Amino acid sequence: MKIAALCCLGLLLIFGTTLAAQAPGPCSGVSKTAYVNWPQFHSDLCHTGYNPNEFILSPATVGNLALDWKYTTENVIWFSSPTVLNGVVYFGSEDDSVYALNASTGALLWKFTTGAAVDSSPAVANGSVFVGSADYNVYALNAATGALLWKYRAANYIASSPAVANGVVYVGSDDSNLYALDSSNGALLWKYTTGSSIESSPAVANGVVYVGSFDFSVYALNATTGALLWTYTELGRDGEIVSSPAVANGVVYVGSIGINDSGSLYALDAKTGLLLWTYSNTAGISSSPAVANGVVYFGTDLDEQLYALNASTGALLWRYPIGALVTSSPTVVNGMMYVGTTDNKLYSFHLPGQ
């Protein structure tokens, strides 16, 4: 789960272009092929939020951005972040709907109404849109028409954003379960029960699913069987894992929100779950980290700052005071970082040395 409010009542396209994204890869944080799509939350199955193939916007041109179009929904776009595939923008809204817009013009292509708010970010794969709703259902919709293909009912709210890999939809629920569903028909393949709600969005890398839970833990599960491979549990002052894991270079990065609104950013060995390092501060981390060029980027809640850490050691490289909650998830492209905040602004930063 992540807050991705670029605006309160509309979805904006700026400068007539959308940011490109890398395809699912080995989670090295580097893709050697250029792609123009952003098919799921944080772009790829590893959730790195990093695209090395975008060159349209740069530190020299980003200042020339201007509004191209906007589309107004009937309620706020608060948690669901846009997915872009083949010239179409897909997103959910608090008005209980999933939208598909023409990426060039903002024209409405179709709208599908669920039974409650859509806070989940859509994932698009093989001609289908997969998304969760507060009405307890996971939906599969025809990407071209919005027609319902199937739905699967969980036992509680679904804010987690689906990840789709090898014909399987992975998604968490507030009923404490991580579900693996057949993408063609919605049949349950397996589910794994944690100790509390799952609003974190699962990452999938090298046959393993990684997800956080409100029970203080990060889980690594076999993607085929759902068998538990390892779990990392932080007892004491840190608690809920709302942040979605990012996997890069054999390391899982994830933030936490403590019982006193404190938080930490964890780096865990992707194979064993062993703690490599942790960075603690006085503010909770619901932002999902981006990982690029040996640096981890994330935002914090109460102290309203952006952080950049050395990905290998956890050492603080820099931080920037925003003055608003930074609960959305950063994106890194072409020497720039982009992030939305609760002051209704989208920020861009020229990264040092890039």
C-alpha positions, 0 to 999 in steps of 0.5 A: 500500500502507498499514498500516491496523491499527485492531486486530490480530485484529478489525474494529471499528465504533464508535458504530454509524456509518461515516464517509461519503465523497465521490464521485470528483470533479475532485480539488479536495478538495471535493465538493458532494454528500453520499455515505455510501459509502467505495468504495475506498482513501482514499475516492475516485479522487484518494485525498485522504482528505478528506470535507467531507460528514460531520457526524455525528461532530464535535469535540464528540461524538467523545469519546462513541464506544463499541464497537458490534461487532467481528468476529474473523478467523483472522489479523491485519488488517494492511495491508488497510483497510475499504471500505464500500458500501451497508451492507456492509464489505469487507476483506482479512486475513492469513488469506488471505481477503476478508470482507463484513460487515453494517455495522450488526451485524458479521454475516458475509455472505460470505467468499472465500478466496484462495491467500495473504494479502490485504493489498490494500484492496478497491475496490467498483464496479458490483456487484463487489469488486476486490482483490489477493492475495499469491498473485499474483492480482487477483480480481473477486468478486460484491459481494452473494454473494462468488462469483468473477467472474474473476481475473487472475494477475500475476507476483508479489505484489499489495499495491497497492489497485485503483482502478476508473475508467470500467470499468478496474481499475488495480493495481500488483504486485511484478513491477514492473508497473502493470496496466490490466484490463477490469473486466467480464472481467479482460482485460489492456488494457495494462501499464506496467513500472517499474524495481521493485516497485509497492506504492503504490496508483494514483490516477486523475484527469483521465484520468491514472494516478499511482503510485509505485514502489520504483525511486525514481520517481513515474509519470504514465500515460495512463489509456486507453493506458498511455503515459508522460506524465512521471516524477519520479525522486528520486536520492540518499538518498530511495528507495522510494515505498510511499506512495500518491499523493493528487491535489488542485488540480492537485498530486500529493502522495506520500511516500518512504522513503530508503535510510537510513530517511529520507524526504520528502514531495513536491508535484509538478505533476500535468500536468508532474511538475515539483517544486513543493516537498519537505519532508524529515525524518529518518524514512521516509514510507510513510503516504499523505497526506490533503489538505484545506482547504489542508493535507497530513497524513501520518505517519512511521515512525521518528520516530513523528509526525504532520505537517501542512504547508501544501499550497501551500508545504510549510511545517510547520504543526504536528507531533504526537509519537505514540510509535508508527509512523504508517504508516496513512493519515489521514482528514479529516472535519468538523474532525477527523483520524483515523489508526491507529498501531502501538500498536493505537490509533485516534487522533482530532485536532481540527484547528486553526481547524476 
